[in-house]
Amino acid sequence: MNIIEAFKVTRNLTNSLCKPLKIEDYTPQSADFASPPKWHLAHTTWFFEQMILKPFVKDYEVFDSEFSFLFNSYYNTMGKRIASHERGLITRPSVDGVYEYRAYVDKHIEKLLSASQLDKAVSDLVVLGVNHEQQHQELLITDIKYTLSRNPIHPKLYEIAYANTLQETEALEFIDVGEGVYTIGSHKNEFCYDNELGHHRVFLENYAIANRLVTNREYIAFIEAKAYTTSKYWLDDGWCFVNSNNIKHPLYWEQEDHTWYVYTLAGRVLLNLDAPVMHISFYEAHAYANFKNKRLATEFEWEVANAQFHWGKTWEWTNSAYLPYPNYKQGEGAVGEYNGKFMINLMVLKGSSVATSPNHSRPTYRNFFSPETRWQFSGIRLAK
């Protein structure tokens, strides 16, 4: 797929994810960590306008001068922005206005990409923009799910549940990996984020990693053993987190008459006991591993062993803090803000999930979230 096709496919997929929304669904912001669909639609467009069209197209006229302020996310070098927790207050521009903005920017990007000689700096930024939008496609799904889950009538948006139909039916086994020096990170001549660069060696002791994810059935045993009220399984931060927030089970679960239900984007349904557990925090994953007398793999252990098991159903918490690789170099300007400045107080997740966009996963990918994060499609693979 060439660059202009990849651009069009990506932009169309974002629009299709939003197609089932009602107009009232586009604006609410249900939590500080979840952005409204209208904001995602505009911000991913802002990226192409601000990073590519303005600096590389002579006499380009911006669609609306206010949008640079409204739809900047966290790029300090790109000027002022609204507070992230106030994105749901942007009732103007209208949803129609944001779609007009998308169409306007798409027309100019496609014209730029149709040039007989395309500057490599431009093509590289378009590829980055496509990948950036793919990240926001998954965030669209997770943010919409969280918002609709707050509605007491459990609305249905899609025909697919995204997660509850999955199966983990293999017998649990552990794959042995011998000690040795292994190479980590990306060194191929293909797109990756800068946080994957710095191809380097690590020494790993002997370890073993599970051939499959932890299931809902197995996690219920953790709940029924009163592990949420047993401090010995928990990191102190995790113990404070679950107690302060009265957390007793994964996000979106409800129990009625001894039966577990789960909210999905296909509505509220019976919990599939053989599906992988998901929507749990790092704290819960770590506590479950302790409960089983196991542990979470490091990101290096996961990356070395990934070819020996199937992955892609849930993001998998690792026991690795999100830190720079050796020789990591943060880029200049706004692009340099993409990953590097977040390398503190976050944990690495590996793999991908059922909500991850096509062609947006690879073994070296380093996703990262704060340890209390639960609204992402995150699960557990044990190690020892």
C-alpha positions as CSV (number, residue, x, y, z in Angstrom):
1,M,0.0,0.0,0.0
2,N,1.5,3.3,-1.0
3,I,1.5,6.4,1.2
4,I,-1.6,8.1,-0.2
5,E,-3.6,4.9,0.0
6,A,-2.5,4.3,3.6
7,F,-3.5,7.9,4.4
8,K,-7.0,7.5,2.8
9,V,-7.6,4.1,4.4
10,T,-6.6,5.4,7.9
11,R,-8.7,8.6,7.6
12,N,-11.7,6.6,6.4
13,L,-11.4,4.1,9.2
14,T,-11.6,6.8,11.8
15,N,-14.8,8.2,10.2
16,S,-16.3,4.7,10.1
17,L,-15.7,4.1,13.8
18,C,-17.7,7.2,14.5
19,K,-20.5,6.5,12.0
20,P,-22.8,4.7,14.5
21,L,-22.6,7.6,17.0
22,K,-25.5,9.9,17.7
23,I,-24.8,13.6,17.6
24,E,-25.1,13.7,21.4
25,D,-22.3,11.1,21.7
26,Y,-19.6,13.3,20.1
27,T,-19.0,15.8,22.9
28,P,-19.3,14.4,26.4
29,Q,-16.0,13.8,28.3
30,S,-16.8,11.2,30.9
31,A,-13.4,11.3,32.7
32,D,-10.2,13.3,32.6
33,F,-8.4,10.4,30.8
34,A,-11.0,10.0,28.1
35,S,-11.4,12.5,25.3
36,P,-14.6,13.1,23.3
37,P,-15.0,11.6,19.8
38,K,-15.2,15.1,18.3
39,W,-11.9,16.0,19.9
40,H,-10.2,12.9,18.5
41,L,-11.6,13.6,15.0
42,A,-10.2,17.2,15.2
43,H,-6.9,16.5,16.9
44,T,-5.8,13.8,14.4
45,T,-6.6,16.4,11.7
46,W,-4.8,19.1,13.6
47,F,-1.7,16.9,13.5
48,F,-1.6,16.9,9.7
49,E,-2.3,20.6,9.4
50,Q,0.1,21.8,12.0
51,M,3.0,19.4,11.4
52,I,2.8,19.1,7.6
53,L,0.6,21.6,5.7
54,K,1.6,24.8,7.6
55,P,5.4,24.2,7.4
56,F,5.6,22.6,4.0
57,V,2.9,24.1,1.8
58,K,3.5,27.6,0.6
59,D,0.7,30.1,1.2
60,Y,-1.4,27.4,2.9
61,E,-4.4,28.9,4.6
62,V,-5.4,27.2,7.9
63,F,-9.1,26.1,8.1
64,D,-9.7,28.0,11.4
65,S,-7.0,29.9,13.4
66,E,-8.7,28.9,16.7
67,F,-8.2,25.2,16.0
68,S,-4.5,25.3,16.8
69,F,-5.4,26.2,20.4
70,L,-8.5,23.9,20.7
71,F,-7.1,20.7,19.3
72,N,-3.4,20.7,20.4
73,S,-3.0,17.8,22.9
74,Y,0.3,18.1,24.8
75,Y,2.8,19.7,22.3
76,N,4.3,22.6,24.2
77,T,6.4,23.7,21.2
78,M,3.2,24.2,19.2
79,G,1.8,26.9,21.4
80,K,-1.0,27.2,24.0
81,R,-3.7,24.6,24.4
82,I,-6.8,24.0,26.6
83,A,-6.5,21.8,29.6
84,S,-7.0,18.1,28.7
85,H,-9.9,17.7,31.2
86,E,-11.9,20.5,29.5
87,R,-12.1,19.0,26.1
88,G,-15.7,18.1,26.6
89,L,-16.5,21.8,27.0
90,I,-15.8,22.4,23.3
91,T,-19.4,22.5,22.1
92,R,-18.3,24.8,19.3
93,P,-17.2,24.1,16.6
94,S,-20.0,21.8,15.7
95,V,-19.5,18.1,14.7
96,D,-20.3,19.1,11.1
97,G,-17.6,21.8,11.3
98,V,-15.1,19.2,12.5
99,Y,-15.9,16.9,9.6
100,E,-15.6,19.9,7.2
101,Y,-12.1,20.5,8.8
102,R,-11.2,16.8,8.1
103,A,-12.3,17.1,4.5
104,Y,-10.4,20.3,4.0
105,V,-7.2,19.0,5.4
106,D,-7.6,15.7,3.6
107,K,-7.9,17.5,0.3
108,H,-4.7,19.4,0.9
109,I,-2.7,16.4,2.1
110,E,-3.8,14.3,-0.9
111,K,-2.7,17.1,-3.2
112,L,0.6,17.3,-1.5
113,L,1.1,13.5,-1.7
114,S,0.3,13.5,-5.4
115,A,3.3,15.7,-6.2
116,S,5.8,14.2,-8.6
117,Q,8.6,14.6,-6.1
118,L,7.7,14.2,-2.5
119,D,10.1,15.6,0.1
120,K,11.3,12.7,2.4
121,A,10.6,14.9,5.5
122,V,7.0,15.2,4.4
123,S,6.5,11.5,3.6
124,D,8.1,10.6,7.0
125,L,5.7,13.0,8.8
126,V,2.7,11.6,6.9
127,V,3.6,8.1,8.0
128,L,4.0,9.3,11.5
129,G,0.6,11.0,11.2
130,V,-1.0,7.8,10.0
131,N,0.4,5.9,12.9
132,H,-0.6,8.7,15.3
133,E,-4.2,8.5,13.9
134,Q,-4.2,4.7,14.3
135,Q,-3.3,5.2,18.0
136,H,-6.3,7.5,18.3
137,Q,-8.6,5.0,16.6
138,E,-8.0,2.6,19.6
139,L,-8.4,5.5,22.0
140,L,-11.7,6.4,20.2
141,I,-13.0,2.9,20.9
142,T,-11.8,2.8,24.5
143,D,-13.0,6.4,25.3
144,I,-16.4,5.8,23.6
145,K,-16.8,2.6,25.6
146,Y,-16.0,4.3,28.9
147,T,-18.5,7.1,28.2
148,L,-21.3,4.8,27.1
149,S,-20.7,2.5,30.1
150,R,-21.6,5.5,32.3
151,N,-25.1,5.4,30.8
152,P,-27.4,3.3,33.0
153,I,-29.3,1.9,30.0
154,H,-26.1,0.1,28.7
155,P,-26.4,1.4,25.1
156,K,-25.2,-0.8,22.2
157,L,-23.0,0.9,19.6
158,Y,-21.5,-1.9,17.5
159,E,-22.5,-5.5,16.6
160,I,-19.2,-6.8,17.9
161,A,-18.3,-6.8,21.6
162,Y,-14.5,-6.4,20.8
163,A,-13.5,-8.6,23.7
164,N,-16.1,-10.9,25.3
165,T,-16.3,-13.3,22.3
166,L,-12.6,-14.2,22.6
167,Q,-11.5,-17.6,23.8
168,E,-8.4,-18.8,25.8
169,T,-9.0,-22.5,25.9
170,E,-5.5,-23.9,25.8
171,A,-4.2,-25.6,28.9
172,L,-1.9,-23.3,30.8
173,E,1.7,-24.1,30.1
174,F,5.0,-22.3,30.6
175,I,7.5,-21.8,27.8
176,D,11.1,-22.1,29.0
177,V,13.6,-19.5,27.7
178,G,17.3,-20.1,28.4
179,E,19.7,-17.5,29.8
180,G,21.7,-15.5,27.4
181,V,22.4,-12.2,25.7
182,Y,19.5,-11.0,23.5
183,T,18.9,-8.0,21.3
184,I,16.1,-5.7,22.0
185,G,14.4,-2.9,20.0
186,S,13.9,-2.1,16.4
187,H,16.6,-2.2,13.8
188,K,14.6,-2.8,10.6
189,N,14.2,-0.4,7.8
190,E,10.5,0.2,8.5
191,F,8.4,2.6,10.6
192,C,8.7,2.5,14.3
193,Y,8.5,5.1,17.1
194,D,11.6,6.6,18.4
195,N,11.2,4.9,21.8
196,E,11.8,1.5,20.0
197,L,15.1,2.7,18.7
198,G,18.5,2.2,20.4
199,H,18.9,-1.4,19.3
200,H,20.8,-3.0,22.2
201,R,21.7,-6.1,24.1
202,V,20.3,-7.4,27.4
203,F,21.3,-10.3,29.5
204,L,18.4,-12.4,30.8
205,E,18.4,-15.2,33.4
206,N,16.5,-18.4,32.8
207,Y,12.8,-17.7,32.9
208,A,9.4,-19.2,31.7
209,I,6.4,-17.3,30.2
210,A,2.8,-18.5,29.9
211,N,1.6,-19.8,26.6
212,R,-1.7,-17.9,27.0
213,L,-3.4,-15.1,28.8
214,V,-5.2,-15.3,32.2
215,T,-9.0,-15.9,31.7
216,N,-12.0,-14.4,33.3
217,R,-12.7,-17.8,35.0
218,E,-9.2,-17.8,36.6
219,Y,-9.6,-14.2,37.6
220,I,-12.9,-14.9,39.3
221,A,-11.0,-17.3,41.6
222,F,-8.8,-14.4,42.6
223,I,-11.9,-12.4,43.5
224,E,-13.6,-15.2,45.3
225,A,-10.4,-15.8,47.4
226,K,-11.0,-12.2,48.7
227,A,-7.7,-11.1,47.2
228,Y,-9.1,-7.6,46.8
229,T,-9.2,-7.3,50.5
230,T,-5.9,-9.2,51.3
231,S,-3.1,-6.7,51.4
232,K,-0.2,-9.2,51.1
233,Y,-0.8,-9.6,47.3
234,W,-0.6,-5.9,46.6
235,L,2.0,-3.2,46.1
236,D,1.4,-0.4,48.6
237,D,0.4,2.0,45.8
238,G,-2.0,-0.6,44.4
239,W,-3.5,-1.3,47.8
240,C,-4.1,2.4,48.3
241,F,-5.6,2.6,44.8
242,V,-8.1,-0.2,45.0
243,N,-9.2,0.9,48.5
244,S,-9.5,4.6,47.7
245,N,-11.6,3.8,44.7
246,N,-13.6,0.8,46.1
247,I,-12.4,-1.5,43.4
248,K,-13.4,-5.1,43.8
249,H,-13.3,-6.5,40.2
250,P,-12.3,-5.5,36.6
251,L,-13.8,-2.4,35.0
252,Y,-17.2,-3.0,33.3
253,W,-18.0,-6.1,35.4
254,E,-21.3,-6.3,37.4
255,Q,-22.5,-9.2,39.5
256,E,-26.2,-10.0,39.9
257,D,-27.6,-13.1,41.7
258,H,-24.1,-14.7,41.7
259,T,-23.8,-14.2,37.9
260,W,-21.2,-11.9,36.3
261,Y,-22.1,-9.5,33.5
262,V,-19.9,-7.2,31.5
263,Y,-20.5,-4.0,29.6
264,T,-19.3,-4.2,26.0
265,L,-19.8,-2.0,23.0
266,A,-22.4,-4.5,21.9
267,G,-24.3,-3.8,25.1
268,R,-24.4,-5.5,28.5
269,V,-23.9,-9.3,28.2
270,L,-23.1,-12.4,30.2
271,L,-19.4,-12.6,31.0
272,N,-17.6,-15.1,28.8
273,L,-15.6,-17.1,31.4
274,D,-13.1,-18.3,28.8
275,A,-12.3,-14.9,27.4
276,P,-9.0,-13.3,28.6
277,V,-9.5,-11.0,31.6
278,M,-9.1,-7.3,30.5
279,H,-9.7,-3.8,31.6
280,I,-7.5,-4.2,34.7
281,S,-4.7,-2.0,36.1
282,F,-1.1,-2.9,36.4
283,Y,-1.7,-3.1,40.1
284,E,-4.4,-5.8,39.6
285,A,-2.2,-7.7,37.2
286,H,0.7,-7.6,39.6
287,A,-1.5,-8.7,42.6
288,Y,-2.9,-11.6,40.6
289,A,0.6,-12.8,39.7
290,N,1.5,-12.7,43.4
291,F,-1.7,-14.6,44.2
292,K,-0.6,-17.3,41.8
293,N,3.0,-17.3,43.1
294,K,4.1,-16.1,39.7
295,R,5.1,-12.7,38.3
296,L,4.8,-10.5,35.3
297,A,7.4,-10.7,32.6
298,T,9.7,-7.7,31.9
299,E,9.3,-6.1,28.5
300,F,12.6,-7.6,27.4
301,E,11.5,-11.1,28.4
302,W,8.2,-10.6,26.5
303,E,9.9,-9.4,23.4
304,V,12.4,-12.2,23.3
305,A,9.8,-14.9,23.7
306,N,6.9,-13.4,21.7
307,A,7.3,-15.7,18.7
308,Q,6.6,-18.7,20.8
309,F,3.0,-17.7,21.8
310,H,0.0,-16.0,20.3
311,W,-0.6,-12.3,21.2
312,G,-2.9,-9.5,20.1
313,K,-6.0,-10.1,22.1
314,T,-5.1,-7.7,25.0
315,W,-2.3,-5.4,25.8
316,E,-0.1,-7.2,28.3
317,W,1.2,-5.5,31.4
318,T,4.9,-6.0,31.9
319,N,6.9,-5.4,35.1
320,S,9.0,-2.8,33.3
321,A,9.0,0.9,33.9
322,Y,8.8,3.1,30.7
323,L,12.4,4.3,30.3
324,P,14.6,5.2,27.4
325,Y,16.7,2.5,25.8
326,P,20.5,3.0,25.7
327,N,21.5,5.7,23.2
328,Y,17.9,7.0,22.9
329,K,17.9,10.4,21.3
330,Q,14.8,12.6,21.6
331,G,14.0,14.4,18.4
332,E,13.9,18.1,17.9
333,G,10.7,20.2,18.0
334,A,7.2,18.9,18.4
335,V,8.0,15.4,17.1
336,G,10.5,15.0,19.9
337,E,7.6,15.5,22.4
338,Y,5.8,12.4,21.1
339,N,7.3,9.9,23.5
340,G,10.4,11.0,25.3
341,K,8.9,13.4,27.8
342,F,6.6,10.7,29.2
343,M,9.4,8.5,30.4
344,I,8.5,8.6,34.1
345,N,5.9,7.0,36.4
346,L,4.5,4.8,33.6
347,M,4.6,1.1,32.9
348,V,5.2,-0.7,29.6
349,L,2.5,-2.8,27.9
350,K,3.5,-5.2,25.0
351,G,1.6,-6.7,22.1
352,S,-1.7,-5.2,20.9
353,S,-5.4,-5.7,21.5
354,V,-8.6,-6.5,19.6
355,A,-9.2,-2.7,19.4
356,T,-5.8,-2.0,17.9
357,S,-6.0,-0.9,14.3
358,P,-4.7,-3.1,11.5
359,N,-1.0,-2.9,10.7
360,H,-0.3,-1.1,14.0
361,S,1.5,-3.8,16.0
362,R,4.9,-5.3,16.1
363,P,7.0,-7.1,18.8
364,T,9.1,-4.0,19.5
365,Y,6.1,-1.8,20.1
366,R,6.2,-0.1,23.5
367,N,2.8,1.0,24.7
368,F,2.8,2.9,28.0
369,F,0.2,3.9,30.6
370,S,0.1,4.8,34.3
371,P,-0.3,1.8,36.6
372,E,-3.8,2.6,37.6
373,T,-5.1,2.6,34.0
374,R,-8.1,0.3,33.5
375,W,-10.1,1.6,30.5
376,Q,-7.6,0.2,28.0
377,F,-7.9,-3.4,26.7
378,S,-5.2,-4.6,29.1
379,G,-4.7,-8.1,30.5
380,I,-2.3,-10.6,32.1
381,R,0.3,-13.1,30.9
382,L,2.1,-14.8,33.8
383,A,5.9,-15.5,34.0
384,K,8.1,-17.2,36.5
